[in-house]
Amino acid sequence: LNCCAFNSFRFLFKGGLAGAAVYVAYDQGLLGSGIEGAEALKKAQETLPPAIQEWTDYLGWEVRAAQLISLPATPKIDFSLSASWNKGVHRVMSALSAAPSRACEYTVEGWKYVKDLVK
């Protein structure tokens, strides 16, 4: 009983975290169009450094400003995450739409194979 309750609690906790992550992603505009995602990325790039500095000051960790300034610039990569995501979604949906007919084809081939083995 105790193990079952613990497993149920773990499942609910993980589900809650996953739901919260999806909610935050939706609320920040990450699940919207590419323009909304770009705006959310820009907002995160502006917000994260001060937040990290605040936490390091709170925890008493030393962050050398010279190290942060001397970091190289991020390389410009011509890669569209939204296009790649959409390509993946289209492939999955086309595979799912073709699955019933493929399953029927494979079933017919399987029955023919079994019948040939039985002969």
Backbone as a chain_set.jsonl record, in Angstrom:
{"seq": "LNCCAFNSFRFLFKGGLAGAAVYVAYDQGLLGSGIEGAEALKKAQETLPPAIQEWTDYLGWEVRAAQLISLPATPKIDFSLSASWNKGVHRVMSALSAAPSRACEYTVEGWKYVKDLVK", "coords": {"N": [[0.832, -1.197, 0.0], [1.906, 1.252, 0.806], [3.982, 1.6, -1.014], [2.533, 1.721, -3.371], [1.078, 4.061, -2.98], [3.164, 5.895, -2.902], [4.19, 5.626, -5.508], [1.967, 6.509, -6.947], [1.861, 9.148, -6.052], [4.312, 10.076, -7.075], [3.803, 9.821, -9.815], [1.658, 11.651, -10.126], [2.959, 13.986, -9.338], [5.002, 14.236, -11.277], [3.398, 14.442, -13.548], [2.1, 16.832, -12.941], [4.284, 18.605, -13.002], [4.979, 18.376, -15.71], [2.632, 19.34, -16.9], [2.667, 21.947, -15.887], [4.97, 22.892, -17.136], [4.183, 22.84, -19.83], [2.09, 24.691, -19.679], [3.481, 27.051, -18.953], [5.133, 27.321, -21.192], [3.183, 27.743, -23.161], [1.977, 30.063, -22.156], [4.067, 31.888, -22.352], [4.275, 32.169, -25.047], [5.645, 30.35, -26.576], [4.553, 28.229, -27.917], [3.231, 29.232, -29.983], [3.16, 31.065, -33.038], [6.081, 31.396, -35.184], [6.999, 34.006, -34.958], [6.031, 34.829, -32.477], [7.498, 33.048, -30.912], [10.105, 33.955, -31.406], [9.964, 36.481, -30.241], [9.566, 35.689, -27.571], [12.01, 34.429, -27.1], [13.757, 36.604, -27.33], [12.873, 38.088, -25.144], [13.556, 36.333, -23.082], [16.344, 36.324, -23.346], [16.896, 38.895, -22.542], [15.991, 38.858, -19.925], [17.162, 36.733, -18.469], [20.083, 37.079, -17.812], [20.141, 39.226, -15.746], [18.577, 37.913, -13.808], [20.079, 35.622, -13.243], [22.342, 36.845, -12.199], [21.221, 37.981, -9.918], [20.494, 35.662, -8.449], [23.026, 34.486, -8.082], [24.232, 36.436, -6.504], [22.551, 36.255, -4.285], [23.041, 33.63, -3.408], [25.673, 33.815, -2.822], [27.697, 33.248, -4.552], [30.529, 33.853, -6.589], [30.687, 35.666, -9.483], [32.613, 36.44, -12.072], [32.787, 39.415, -13.756], [34.422, 39.985, -15.871], [34.795, 37.549, -17.094], [32.266, 37.1, -18.13], [32.042, 39.152, -19.974], [34.053, 38.574, -21.762], [33.189, 36.438, -23.201], [32.669, 34.733, -26.28], [30.72, 35.88, -29.064], [27.519, 34.55, -29.866], [27.252, 32.191, -32.467], [25.898, 32.884, -35.701], [23.406, 31.043, -36.925], [21.826, 29.657, -39.629], [19.082, 28.406, -39.213], [15.937, 27.259, -38.968], [13.924, 26.741, -36.392], [11.171, 26.503, -36.14], [10.409, 25.696, -38.703], [11.657, 23.219, -38.859], [10.365, 21.927, -36.755], [7.728, 21.955, -37.69], [8.063, 20.362, -39.961], [8.651, 17.91, -38.792], [6.247, 17.459, -37.426], [4.475, 17.272, -39.59], [5.484, 14.942, -40.821], [5.014, 13.003, -38.827], [2.207, 13.138, -38.634], [1.483, 12.388, -41.241], [2.446, 9.798, -41.258], [0.833, 8.679, -39.272], [-1.666, 8.957, -40.492], [-1.397, 7.235, -42.62], [-1.119, 4.858, -41.352], [-3.338, 2.965, -40.807], [-3.935, 1.82, -43.389], [-1.429, 0.803, -44.045], [-1.146, -1.036, -41.98], [-3.118, -2.864, -42.694], [-2.054, -3.787, -45.141], [0.338, -4.983, -44.249], [-0.756, -6.952, -42.623], [-2.09, -8.603, -44.476], [0.141, -9.472, -45.964], [1.449, -10.84, -43.925], [-0.392, -12.903, -43.317], [-0.33, -14.264, -45.76], [2.315, -15.161, -45.706], [2.261, -16.86, -43.443], [0.401, -18.764, -44.342], [1.835, -19.848, -46.468], [3.896, -21.04, -45.039], [2.531, -23.01, -43.637], [1.653, -24.748, -45.611]], "CA": [[0.0, 0.0, 0.0], [2.77, 2.421, 0.904], [4.697, 1.716, -2.285], [1.548, 2.128, -4.368], [0.776, 5.469, -2.734], [4.344, 6.658, -3.308], [4.23, 5.622, -6.974], [0.885, 7.385, -7.408], [2.283, 10.518, -5.785], [5.361, 10.401, -8.042], [3.155, 9.989, -11.108], [0.922, 12.909, -10.103], [3.928, 15.071, -9.26], [5.627, 14.377, -12.591], [2.365, 14.959, -14.44], [1.918, 18.242, -12.606], [5.426, 19.349, -13.531], [4.856, 18.415, -17.169], [1.536, 20.261, -17.196], [3.128, 23.308, -15.604], [5.922, 23.269, -18.183], [3.405, 23.135, -21.037], [1.368, 25.932, -19.433], [4.429, 28.168, -19.018], [5.532, 27.466, -22.592], [2.052, 28.338, -23.868], [1.784, 31.408, -21.635], [5.153, 32.731, -22.843], [4.168, 32.289, -26.494], [6.559, 29.436, -27.249], [3.805, 27.265, -28.717], [2.521, 29.971, -31.017], [3.843, 31.184, -34.326], [7.519, 31.636, -35.108], [7.218, 35.389, -34.527], [5.842, 34.833, -31.024], [8.629, 32.341, -30.325], [11.26, 34.842, -31.477], [9.768, 37.502, -29.212], [9.793, 35.055, -26.276], [13.449, 34.221, -26.979], [14.359, 37.907, -27.062], [12.521, 38.447, -23.776], [14.356, 35.48, -22.204], [17.728, 36.78, -23.407], [16.981, 40.121, -21.756], [15.622, 38.626, -18.538], [17.977, 35.744, -17.77], [21.312, 37.529, -17.152], [19.913, 39.844, -14.44], [18.06, 36.927, -12.85], [21.204, 34.78, -12.826], [23.176, 37.676, -11.324], [20.512, 38.108, -8.644], [20.619, 34.402, -7.714], [24.412, 34.279, -7.652], [24.447, 37.332, -5.371], [21.8, 35.704, -3.15], [23.708, 32.414, -2.94], [27.027, 34.134, -2.425], [28.659, 32.781, -5.544], [31.208, 34.951, -7.254], [30.698, 35.598, -10.938], [33.526, 37.479, -12.55], [32.211, 40.142, -14.893], [35.357, 39.908, -16.997], [34.528, 36.294, -17.796], [31.027, 37.238, -18.878], [32.243, 40.069, -21.089], [34.973, 38.007, -22.733], [32.604, 35.309, -23.914], [32.465, 35.036, -27.701], [29.334, 36.051, -29.492], [26.904, 33.315, -30.354], [27.33, 32.15, -33.928], [24.64, 33.015, -36.435], [23.101, 29.787, -37.602], [20.628, 29.765, -40.453], [18.313, 27.214, -38.89], [14.604, 27.628, -38.525], [13.377, 25.735, -35.496], [9.743, 26.303, -36.428], [10.288, 24.911, -39.937], [12.019, 21.837, -38.529], [9.29, 21.389, -35.918], [6.576, 21.703, -38.557], [8.394, 19.228, -40.817], [8.476, 16.72, -37.963], [4.816, 17.278, -37.177], [3.877, 16.783, -40.836], [5.879, 13.543, -41.027], [4.299, 12.158, -37.862], [0.793, 13.091, -39.0], [1.307, 11.594, -42.461], [2.641, 8.396, -40.876], [-0.366, 8.247, -38.547], [-2.799, 8.832, -41.417], [-1.164, 6.074, -43.471], [-0.971, 3.662, -40.521], [-4.359, 1.919, -40.986], [-3.775, 1.094, -44.649], [-0.186, 0.035, -43.94], [-1.4, -2.179, -41.111], [-3.855, -3.849, -43.492], [-1.109, -4.388, -46.09], [1.244, -5.871, -43.512], [-1.532, -8.094, -42.15], [-2.28, -9.481, -45.634], [1.43, -10.103, -46.235], [1.721, -11.782, -42.841], [-1.237, -14.079, -43.502], [0.209, -15.018, -46.894], [3.542, -15.804, -45.242], [1.883, -17.954, -42.558], [-0.216, -19.791, -45.168], [2.911, -20.512, -47.197], [4.632, -21.876, -44.097], [1.7, -24.126, -43.228], [1.504, -25.671, -46.741]], "C": [[0.87, 1.251, 0.0], [3.503, 2.661, -0.411], [3.756, 2.217, -3.383], [1.211, 3.612, -4.213], [1.943, 6.346, -3.177], [4.437, 6.734, -4.823], [3.145, 6.524, -7.551], [1.259, 8.846, -7.209], [3.343, 10.951, -6.781], [4.757, 10.666, -9.416], [2.422, 11.33, -11.172], [1.873, 14.104, -10.077], [4.584, 15.318, -10.616], [4.621, 14.921, -13.607], [2.099, 16.431, -14.203], [3.048, 19.099, -13.135], [5.343, 19.47, -15.056], [3.746, 19.386, -17.581], [1.932, 21.712, -16.962], [4.097, 23.788, -16.676], [5.194, 23.627, -19.473], [2.649, 24.45, -20.871], [2.289, 27.135, -19.552], [4.867, 28.401, -20.457], [4.417, 28.126, -23.398], [1.869, 29.793, -23.461], [2.848, 32.373, -22.152], [5.151, 32.865, -24.362], [5.08, 31.346, -27.253], [5.832, 28.442, -28.138], [3.012, 27.947, -29.825], [3.3, 29.971, -32.318], [5.333, 31.421, -34.117], [7.841, 33.036, -34.619], [7.064, 35.484, -33.018], [6.996, 34.136, -30.314], [9.883, 33.197, -30.325], [11.169, 35.945, -30.434], [10.017, 36.932, -27.821], [11.28, 34.811, -26.051], [14.155, 35.528, -26.654], [14.095, 38.328, -25.616], [13.338, 37.623, -22.781], [15.812, 35.916, -22.186], [17.922, 38.069, -22.618], [16.781, 39.872, -20.272], [16.603, 37.725, -17.798], [19.256, 36.285, -17.14], [21.093, 38.27, -15.838], [19.403, 38.853, -13.385], [19.181, 36.022, -12.346], [22.112, 35.56, -11.885], [22.53, 37.823, -9.951], [20.653, 36.837, -7.809], [22.045, 34.15, -7.25], [24.76, 35.21, -6.491], [23.764, 36.786, -4.117], [22.503, 34.494, -2.553], [25.153, 32.665, -2.515], [28.082, 33.605, -3.373], [29.272, 33.987, -6.224], [31.196, 34.703, -8.758], [31.571, 36.751, -11.41], [32.944, 38.122, -13.807], [33.117, 40.058, -16.106], [35.131, 38.633, -17.797], [33.276, 36.421, -18.65], [31.224, 38.129, -20.102], [33.096, 39.42, -22.172], [34.416, 36.792, -23.471], [32.411, 35.672, -25.384], [30.977, 35.163, -28.014], [28.794, 34.722, -30.008], [26.941, 33.318, -31.879], [25.942, 32.276, -34.545], [24.437, 31.743, -37.247], [21.797, 29.977, -38.367], [19.825, 28.476, -40.304], [16.977, 27.658, -38.329], [14.028, 26.499, -37.685], [11.909, 25.457, -35.813], [9.556, 25.48, -37.702], [10.626, 23.45, -39.672], [10.92, 21.18, -37.704], [8.095, 21.032, -36.792], [6.829, 20.517, -39.477], [8.207, 17.919, -40.052], [7.013, 16.422, -37.698], [4.132, 16.732, -38.421], [4.233, 15.323, -41.078], [5.126, 12.605, -40.083], [2.834, 12.032, -38.256], [0.575, 12.281, -40.279], [1.512, 10.112, -42.162], [1.411, 7.864, -40.147], [-1.557, 8.097, -39.494], [-2.636, 7.622, -42.329], [-1.123, 4.772, -42.678], [-2.062, 2.616, -40.731], [-4.187, 1.129, -42.287], [-2.491, 0.268, -44.635], [-0.383, -1.195, -43.068], [-2.149, -3.266, -41.863], [-2.922, -4.55, -44.485], [-0.193, -5.388, -45.382], [0.521, -7.107, -42.993], [-1.738, -9.091, -43.289], [-0.976, -10.209, -45.959], [1.77, -11.145, -45.175], [0.902, -13.049, -42.978], [-0.757, -14.924, -44.675], [1.455, -15.783, -46.483], [3.231, -17.019, -44.37], [1.263, -19.092, -43.362], [0.823, -20.558, -45.965], [3.726, -21.434, -46.286], [3.864, -23.13, -43.73], [1.597, -25.157, -44.349], [2.536, -26.718, -46.737]], "O": [[0.593, 2.202, -0.731], [3.627, 3.801, -0.861], [4.141, 3.036, -4.217], [1.075, 4.329, -5.204], [1.74, 7.412, -3.758], [4.732, 7.796, -5.371], [3.378, 7.226, -8.535], [1.011, 9.683, -8.077], [3.291, 12.072, -7.287], [5.145, 11.612, -10.1], [2.547, 12.061, -12.154], [1.615, 15.119, -10.724], [4.71, 16.462, -11.054], [4.966, 15.766, -14.433], [1.896, 17.193, -15.148], [2.816, 20.19, -13.655], [5.604, 20.533, -15.618], [3.919, 20.166, -18.517], [1.578, 22.597, -17.742], [4.056, 24.95, -17.08], [5.544, 24.604, -20.136], [2.57, 25.24, -21.811], [1.93, 28.132, -20.179], [4.965, 29.546, -20.899], [4.69, 28.985, -24.237], [1.634, 30.657, -24.306], [2.562, 33.55, -22.367], [5.962, 33.613, -24.907], [5.276, 31.518, -28.456], [6.446, 27.864, -29.034], [2.22, 27.309, -30.518], [3.999, 29.015, -32.652], [5.783, 31.624, -32.99], [8.847, 33.239, -33.939], [7.864, 36.138, -32.348], [7.426, 34.57, -29.245], [10.648, 33.177, -29.361], [12.169, 36.307, -29.814], [10.61, 37.602, -26.976], [11.766, 34.968, -24.931], [15.046, 35.564, -25.806], [14.981, 38.858, -24.945], [13.767, 38.145, -21.752], [16.454, 35.887, -21.136], [19.004, 38.309, -22.083], [17.338, 40.593, -19.444], [16.852, 37.937, -16.611], [19.507, 35.963, -15.979], [21.799, 37.98, -14.872], [19.76, 38.95, -12.211], [19.23, 35.692, -11.161], [22.599, 35.017, -10.893], [23.221, 37.791, -8.933], [20.901, 36.909, -6.606], [22.256, 33.654, -6.143], [25.502, 34.82, -5.59], [24.324, 36.846, -3.022], [22.557, 34.344, -1.333], [25.778, 31.797, -1.906], [29.256, 33.527, -3.009], [28.618, 35.013, -6.412], [31.641, 33.659, -9.234], [31.264, 37.915, -11.153], [32.65, 37.443, -14.79], [32.642, 40.059, -17.242], [35.258, 38.627, -19.022], [33.229, 35.907, -19.768], [30.632, 37.88, -21.152], [32.896, 39.675, -23.359], [35.117, 36.188, -24.283], [32.029, 36.8, -25.698], [30.117, 34.623, -27.318], [29.54, 33.886, -30.52], [26.686, 34.346, -32.505], [24.948, 31.828, -33.975], [25.219, 31.428, -38.145], [20.791, 30.408, -37.803], [19.882, 27.583, -41.15], [16.918, 28.36, -37.32], [13.687, 25.436, -38.203], [11.461, 24.312, -35.759], [8.645, 24.656, -37.776], [9.968, 22.549, -40.193], [10.582, 20.017, -37.925], [7.518, 19.952, -36.662], [5.911, 19.742, -39.75], [7.676, 16.945, -40.585], [6.589, 15.268, -37.741], [3.3, 15.829, -38.325], [3.379, 14.542, -41.497], [4.659, 11.543, -40.495], [2.276, 10.936, -38.217], [-0.418, 11.562, -40.388], [0.834, 9.262, -42.74], [0.993, 6.729, -40.377], [-2.376, 7.197, -39.31], [-3.629, 7.041, -42.768], [-1.094, 3.693, -43.269], [-1.726, 1.436, -40.83], [-4.285, -0.098, -42.282], [-2.466, -0.847, -45.156], [0.141, -2.267, -43.369], [-1.861, -4.452, -41.698], [-2.993, -5.768, -44.65], [0.018, -6.5, -45.865], [1.107, -8.187, -42.927], [-1.577, -10.295, -43.091], [-0.979, -11.416, -46.2], [2.314, -12.204, -45.488], [1.419, -14.149, -42.783], [-0.769, -16.153, -44.605], [1.63, -16.937, -46.874], [3.844, -18.076, -44.524], [1.557, -20.259, -43.105], [0.715, -21.774, -46.126], [4.189, -22.488, -46.721], [4.455, -24.191, -43.533], [1.465, -26.347, -44.061], [2.55, -27.574, -47.621]]}, "num_chains": 1, "name": "protein.A"}
